[in-house]
Amino acid sequence: MLHHTFLSQAEKVIAPYMADLKATVNIDSGTYTKVGIDRVGAYLADRFTDFGFSTTFERQETYGDNLVATHTGGAANGPRILLVGHLDTVFPEGEAQRRPFALGERNGMHIATGPGVLDMKSGVLIGMYGLQLMIAEERANYHSVTFVCNSDEEIGSPGSKPLIQELAQQSDAVIVLEPGRAIGHVVSSRRSSGQYRVEVRGLAAHAGVEPHNGRNAIHELTYRVQAMQALNGTIPGTTLSVGVIHGGERTNVVPDFAYCEMDVRASDMQGIKAIEAAMRKVAAKTTIHGTTTTLSGDMRCLPFERSEGNMRLVQKAKSAGAALGLKIEDLGSGGASDANTTSGMGIPTIDGLGAGGGLAHNAGEYIELDYLPTRIALLAGLVQEIGSK
């Protein structure tokens, strides 16, 4: 069976895969380390070229350059498929020197560790090597595959989102290569991600001489913070977390300004409307006379929902998995990714096709290696299923 062919071929490319993984993990590429991201992009551009792709860079001033690799398949009337992976990590410059790529064991499993090894340099390479298997086997049954490796996903893709939207608009299906959690898991939904801010304005006064003439903005904010935080979990599929509080400049001055910032997430559009209405209601109240409260912010990305088009891709992943002896399960995630962007545009999207492992965004981040060839073969099999329609 073809998918078994992909698996046997994937097992043969693990050595070069691991060499590429070690090379890229050992390059610092935190979101704000542009020089490092550009080094990773240049390295991967060479590898894509070796595999028969054409490559270009979308140059960026603030963040790293975005790499776009394209391969034309053998089916003129086949689908146009977009793969999305990111090159940036959450780690500061110098992290790769402090804890470089390493092999080890965890709970009886062979693992690899290092900054960004799971999220998501291994995923980018799974996509690249999975496509290379199809090309080598002359099974590229698509019109074209475009692979965008963006540089700023960890902060919400502010610079690369227009590029991803442009490429998604030209595509029939999108595969995002965020971590897959385990051998048989893919991601079929993600909550929206938003940032909101509550500002309170009061009246400054001398804290010792005439505090009664002041209106303490911090005091008022404490009421708004408690009421906002109390909304967490009250609306199905939503969460709210007050993460930042700031107010005042000097202890001998009644503070006239204070604010808090909140992370807000929702599983669907109905949840977004409901949680925003509840926040507006809280912000409209006043406990300390003479203070005013304003609410600002929005959802930075819309929810990635289990739509009909998205679930068709999940079914194709299940078919590809079954041919490999896997029972694929689709999971939801509270975190957002570039899948939120493409799914929100109505383009069929599936996520979580990267490596399995754990502790993303943590110094102990790792990927599990024993079933890595199967994940590469699953990616190839999914693309094959999409091409077969």
N, C-alpha and C positions, 0 to 999 in steps of 0.2 A: 504494500500500500504506500502511496506517495508520502503521507505524513511520517511513516516509519522510515522512509528514505531520508526525510528531513532530519529525523532524530539521529540516524547513524552518521549523517554528514555533520550535524551539530557537534557530536562527540569528537569529531576529528579536528574541529576548529577551536577547541577550548584552549589549547596552548597559545595561539596568537591572540585569542580573545583576552586571556588573562594578562598577556604582555601589554595589550592596549589599555586594559583596566588599570594596571599598576602605573603605567606612564601617565595617564590622565588624572588619577587620584593623587599622585605625587606632585601635581601642579596646583598651587593655591588658586582657587577661582571663586572666592566669595563674591557676592553681587557687586561690591564696590571695588573689587580688585580687577580693574579692566585689563591690565597687562596680562594677568594670569588667564582670564577667560579667553582673551585673544590667542594666547599660546595653545590652549586646549582646542579652540576652534581651528587653528592652523594645522594642528596634529590630525584632527579628525578629517579635515578637508583632504589631506593627503591620503588617508585611508579610504575615504569615499571614492576618490579618484582611482585608486588601485582597484576598486570593485566595479568600476564602470560608470560611475555617476559624474555628472557635471556639477560644479560647485560655484557659488557666488557668495559674497558677503554683503549684508546690509550694514554699512558703517554707522557707528554710534559714537557720540562725543562723550557722554556721561558714563554709559554702561558699555559692556563688551559688545563687539560686533556680532550680529546674528548670522549664523551659517545656514545656507539653503543648499541642499543637495538634491538633484533630480535625476531620475532614471526613466527612460522611455521603454515601456514593455512591448510585448509582442502582440497585443490585442488592440487594434485600432479603435474598436468600438467598446473596449473594456472600460472599467471604472477608473476615475482619477482619485487616488488615495493620498491623503496627507498624514504623515507621521509627525508627532510633536514631542520633543524632549528638551530639557534645559541643561545648560552648562554651568550655571551658577550654583553655589552652595551657600549655607547660612554661616559659614565659619570665617574667622578673621584671617588676615594675612599672617603667615608663619605657622599655621596649623599643620600643614603638610610636613614641615620639618619636625614639629613636636611629636606627631604621631603618624608617620608615613604608612603607606599600604603594607599590610601584613596578613599572613595566613595563620589560622588557628582552629580551635575546636570549641563548640558550644553545644551542650546537651547531646553529645554524640554526633553532631553534624560538623562537617568541614565548613569553615566560614572564611570570609575576607573582611578586613576592617580598614578604616581610613576615612578621611573627610570627604563626604559626598559619594562614598562607595555605593550606598543604597539609593540615595536621593540626590541625583539620579544618574550618575555616570555609567553604572551597570545597565540601566534601562536604555540609555542612548545606544550602547554597544549591542544590546539584545536586538534592537531594531535594525541596526546596521548589518549585523551578522545574519539575522533572519532573512533580510532581503538578499544578502549575498548568496545564501543557499539557493534561493529561488532562481537567481540569475545564473549561478553555476550549473543548476540542473535544467536550465532553459525552460523554466516554468513561470516566467514573468507574465502571467495571464491578465495583465492590467494595461490600460492605456499609458498611464504614467504613475510614478510614485514621487512625491515631493516630501523631503524630510527637512523640517526646520528645527534647528538647534538654537534656542533663544538664550539670552544672557541675563534675564532679570525676572524670572518666574518667581523667585523666592520673595520678591516684594510686590507681587501682583502683576508683573509684565507691563509696566507703564510705557516702556519704550518699544516693546516688541508686539504688543497687542494689535496695533493696526496692520502689521505684516501678517500675523496669524489670521486675522479676519479676512484679509485680502486673499490669502492662499486657501482658506477654508471655503470662501465663496466660490472658488473654482473647483471644488472637490465634491465627490460623491460620498465619501466616508472619511472619518478622522479616527486615528488610533493614537492615544496618548500613552506614553511609556513610563508613567509614575510607578512606584513600587507596587507589586502585586500581592504582597503579604504572605502568600504561601503558594505551593505548586499548582493548586487547582482553583485559584481565586482571580477574578477580575473585578473591576470597579464599574458599577453601572449608574451611580448617582453620587452627587456631592452637594452639600449645602452651599448656599450663597455666602459671601463674605462681605461684611460691611464695617465701616468705622464711623462712629458718631461721637459728637462732642456736645457737652452741656456746659454753658457759660453762665455764671451768675455775676451780676453787677450790683454792688451795694454803695456805701458811702464811707469814705475815709474819715478818720477822726483820731485825735490823740488818745492812745489807749489808757493813759494814766489820768490826764486832766479832764477830758470830757468824753469818755467812751459811750455815754448815753446818746451822744449826737451822731454816732456812727451807725452804719448798717453792715453787719459782718457778713461778707460774701461767703467766707468759708463755712460759717455756721449754717447759712441757708443751703449751701451745696451739700452739706451732710444729709439733709433731709432728702434732697433730690437723688443723691447716690443710693441711699437706702431704698427709696421707692423704685429707682431704676433697677437695682440689683434684684429686688423682689419680683420683677417681671420674669426673671430667668426660669424657664421650665413651665410657665403658665400657659403658653400657647404651643400646641403640638408642633414638633419639628423645629422649634426655635431655641436659641440660647442667647444669653446676654451676659457679658462679663465686664465690669468696670475694672480697667487695667491701669489707668493713670489718673492721679489727682495732683493738682497744683494750685497754690494760692498764697497770697501774701508775699511781702518782701522784707519787712522788718517787724520784730515782735512788739515794738511800741506804737504801732500804727494799726488801727482797726482796718482789716483788709477790705478793699473795695472791689476786688476782682478775684475770682477763682473758677477753675474749670475741671472737668473730668473727661476722660476719653474711654470709649467702650467698644468692645468687639461684639458684633451682633451677627448671628447666622440664622438662616431659614432654609427649610427643605423645599419650599415651593413658593410661588408668587402669592398665594393666599396668605401664607405665613408672613411674608414680607409686609404685606398691607396691614396685617393684624398687629405685628410687633411695632411697626412705625406709628400706628394709631395710638397704641398704648403708651409709647414713649412721649408722643405729643401731649397726651393727657397729663402725664406726670410733670412735664416741663411747664404746663400751663398753670400749675398750682403755685401758691406762695405761702410760706409759713411765717417768714419774718417780713413785716410791713416795710416797704421802701426798697426792697430788692426786686430785681427782674431776672428772669431766666430765659435763655434762648437755647434751642436745640438745632444742631446742624449736622451734616454728614449724609452719607448714602451708602448703598450697596455697591462695592467696588466691582463685584461680578455677580451675575444672576445664577440661580441654582441650576445644576446639572441634574435633570430629572429623568426618570424612567419613561421616556416617551416611546411611541411605537417604533420610530426609526432607530432609536438607540437600542431597543430590545431586540430588533432584528440582528444587530451586530452581536449582541450577547448570544443569540441562538447560533450564529455562525461560529463564535468562539467555542460554544459547547460542542458543536459538530467537529471542529478541529481538535478539541480536547479528547472527545470520545475515540477518535482515530488513534490517539496516543495512549489510550487506556486511562484517561483522566475524566473525572466527573467535575466539570467546571461549575463553580458557584459564583454568582455575582453579588457583590457587597456594596453597601453605601459607605460614605466617608463624611466626617464632619469638616475635613479640610477642603479647601478649594484648589483648583489647578487650572491649566489652560483649557481643560475639557469644559469647564463652565462657560468659557467664551464661545467655543465652537458649537456646543450644544444649544446655548442660548440663541444662536443664529438660526437654529433649525436644521443644522447639518448633523446627520447621524454620527454619533460619537461613542467610543468605548475607551475606557481608561484602565489603568492597573496592569498593563502588559509588561511591566518591568520585572525586576528580580524580586524574589522573596527574601525576607529578612526582618530586621526590626531596629528599634531605637533611632529612627530618623531624627535629625536635628540634635543628636546627642553625641557626646564624645565616644560612646560605645557602639555607634552605628555599625551594622554588619549586614552582609548578604550571605545566604546559604548557598553553597556551591554544588552540593550533591545532585540537585535536580536542575542545575543551570542549563544543560543541553536540552532538557525538555521544554524549558521556557523559551529558548531560542526557536525550537521546532514548533512550538505553539504559535509564536508570532508569524512564522512562515506559513503555517497551516491556516491561520486566520486570514492572512492576505490572499492566500489561494482560494479560500471559501468566498471571500468578497468578490474576487475575479470570476468565480464560477457563477455568481448571482443565483 
